[in-house]
Amino acid sequence: MKREQFQTLLQFFKVLADESRLKIVGILANQECSVEELAALMQLKEPTVSHHLAKLKELNLVTMRPEGNSRLYQLDSEALQSISKEIFTPEKIASLIEDVDTEAWESKVLNNYLEGDINSLEKVQRLKEIPASRKKRLVILKWLASKFDTGVQYPERTVNEILKCYHPDCATLRRELIGYQLMERENGVYWRMTE
């Protein structure tokens, strides 16, 4: 998401993160109103309503037209739809995390459950314990699955030997790798699932 779109999105949520402004938007979606009418409907003072309208105008969410001595405000539905089309798409919302390390949580789980430095290539990492949490267990199981080459068939004895390098309870780990569909098994032969 571009910086300016991110700022627009942030401003949009800041402006609408107010109960009174949301109600004003709702009223103006149905009818034109003056500040005086809005103040009466909302049971607010006119300067307060003017302040809220100014915030909504910053986003171009309301339009104003003069009528005699008063000014009438209305929701600009085209501006609302434009913001929606420009910014509120699944792709744009997903792009909000471009500068977020999406693997930070998984790294934390690995650091908590493995002995020593997870980035060390010098020694074999040992699993302290099998996590009780399903989500944390999946992180560990994905890490264990990466110890097997894709496209290679392993007899159960070899699978056990590899898993025992990381934790003594190879039977549980083997079952879990199958249960989480990270490995397949047929006739005592195991292989890693392609990602």
C-alpha positions in Angstrom: 0.0 0.0 0.0 1.3 3.4 -0.9 2.2 5.8 1.9 -0.5 8.3 1.0 -3.1 5.5 0.9 -1.9 4.3 4.2 -2.3 7.8 5.7 -5.8 8.1 4.2 -6.8 4.8 5.7 -5.3 5.9 9.1 -7.1 9.2 8.9 -10.3 7.5 7.9 -10.3 5.3 11.0 -9.2 8.1 13.3 -12.0 10.4 12.0 -14.7 7.6 12.3 -13.4 6.3 15.6 -15.9 8.6 17.3 -19.5 7.7 18.2 -20.9 11.2 17.4 -19.2 11.4 14.0 -20.5 7.9 13.1 -24.0 9.0 14.0 -23.6 12.2 12.0 -22.5 10.1 9.0 -25.6 7.9 9.5 -28.0 10.9 9.7 -26.4 12.6 6.7 -26.6 9.3 4.7 -30.4 9.6 4.9 -31.0 13.4 4.7 -29.4 16.8 4.4 -29.1 18.7 7.7 -27.9 22.0 9.0 -25.6 22.3 12.0 -28.6 23.4 14.0 -30.7 20.3 13.0 -27.8 18.0 13.7 -27.2 19.6 17.1 -30.9 19.0 18.0 -30.9 15.4 16.7 -27.6 14.6 18.4 -28.3 16.6 21.6 -25.0 18.3 21.2 -23.9 22.0 21.1 -23.6 23.5 17.6 -19.8 24.2 17.9 -19.3 20.6 18.7 -21.3 19.5 15.7 -19.3 22.0 13.5 -16.1 20.5 14.9 -17.2 17.0 13.9 -18.3 18.1 10.5 -14.9 19.8 9.9 -13.2 16.4 10.7 -15.6 14.6 8.2 -14.9 17.3 5.6 -11.1 16.6 5.9 -11.9 13.2 4.4 -14.3 14.7 1.9 -17.0 12.5 3.4 -19.5 15.3 3.6 -20.5 18.0 1.2 -22.0 21.4 2.1 -24.3 23.6 0.1 -25.5 27.0 1.1 -29.3 27.6 1.4 -30.2 31.1 2.5 -28.5 31.9 5.8 -27.8 28.3 6.6 -25.6 25.6 5.2 -26.8 22.1 4.5 -24.6 19.0 4.9 -24.9 15.6 3.3 -22.9 12.5 3.1 -20.9 12.3 -0.1 -21.6 8.7 -1.0 -19.3 8.8 -4.0 -16.3 9.8 -1.9 -17.2 7.0 0.5 -17.3 4.5 -2.4 -14.1 5.9 -3.8 -12.3 5.3 -0.5 -13.8 1.8 -0.4 -12.7 1.0 -3.9 -9.2 2.4 -3.5 -8.3 1.2 -0.1 -10.7 -1.4 1.3 -9.7 -4.2 -1.0 -8.4 -7.5 0.4 -5.1 -6.9 -1.5 -4.6 -3.4 -0.1 -5.5 -4.4 3.5 -3.1 -7.4 3.2 -0.4 -5.0 2.0 -0.5 -3.2 5.4 1.9 -5.7 6.7 4.6 -5.3 4.1 7.0 -4.0 6.6 6.0 -6.4 9.4 8.2 -9.5 10.0 5.5 -12.1 9.6 7.8 -14.8 10.8 8.7 -13.1 14.1 6.2 -15.1 16.1 7.4 -18.4 14.6 11.0 -17.4 15.4 9.9 -16.7 19.0 8.2 -20.1 19.3 11.3 -21.8 18.0 13.6 -19.8 20.4 11.4 -20.8 23.3 11.1 -24.5 22.5 14.6 -25.2 21.1 17.8 -25.4 23.1 20.5 -22.9 22.0 20.6 -20.5 19.1 18.1 -21.5 16.3 20.3 -19.8 13.7 23.4 -21.9 14.6 24.4 -24.4 12.0 27.1 -25.9 14.1 25.2 -28.1 16.5 21.9 -30.0 16.3 19.0 -28.2 17.9 17.2 -30.2 20.6 13.5 -29.7 21.3 13.0 -28.9 25.0 9.4 -30.1 25.0 6.5 -30.7 22.6 4.2 -27.6 22.9 0.7 -28.2 24.3 -0.7 -25.3 22.2 -1.8 -26.5 18.7 -0.6 -23.3 17.0 2.9 -23.5 18.7 3.1 -27.3 18.0 2.4 -26.6 14.3 5.4 -24.2 14.2 7.6 -26.9 15.7 6.3 -29.6 13.4 6.9 -27.5 10.3 10.4 -27.0 11.6 10.8 -30.7 12.0 9.3 -31.5 8.6 12.0 -29.2 7.1 14.5 -31.8 8.3 13.2 -34.2 5.7 13.9 -33.8 2.0 10.9 -33.5 -0.3 10.5 -36.3 -2.8 12.5 -38.8 -0.6 10.8 -41.9 0.9 12.0 -42.8 4.4 11.4 -46.1 6.2 10.0 -45.7 9.6 13.3 -46.6 11.3 15.0 -43.7 9.5 12.2 -41.3 10.4 12.6 -42.4 14.1 16.4 -41.8 13.9 16.0 -38.4 12.5 13.3 -37.4 15.0 15.3 -38.8 17.9 18.1 -36.3 17.1 15.6 -33.6 18.2 13.4 -35.2 20.8 13.2 -38.7 22.4 9.4 -39.1 21.8 9.7 -39.9 18.1 6.4 -41.8 18.0 4.4 -38.8 19.1 6.2 -36.5 16.7 5.8 -39.0 13.8 2.0 -39.2 14.5 1.7 -35.4 14.8 3.6 -34.9 11.4 1.0 -37.2 9.8 -1.9 -35.7 11.7 -1.0 -32.1 10.6 -0.5 -33.4 7.1 3.2 -32.4 6.9 4.1 -36.0 6.1 2.4 -38.9 4.5 2.7 -42.6 5.4 1.9 -45.8 3.5 3.1 -49.3 4.4 5.7 -48.1 6.9 7.2 -45.6 4.4 7.1 -41.9 5.0 7.6 -38.9 2.8 7.4 -35.1 3.3 4.4 -33.3 1.8 5.2 -30.6 -0.8 4.3 -27.1 0.4 
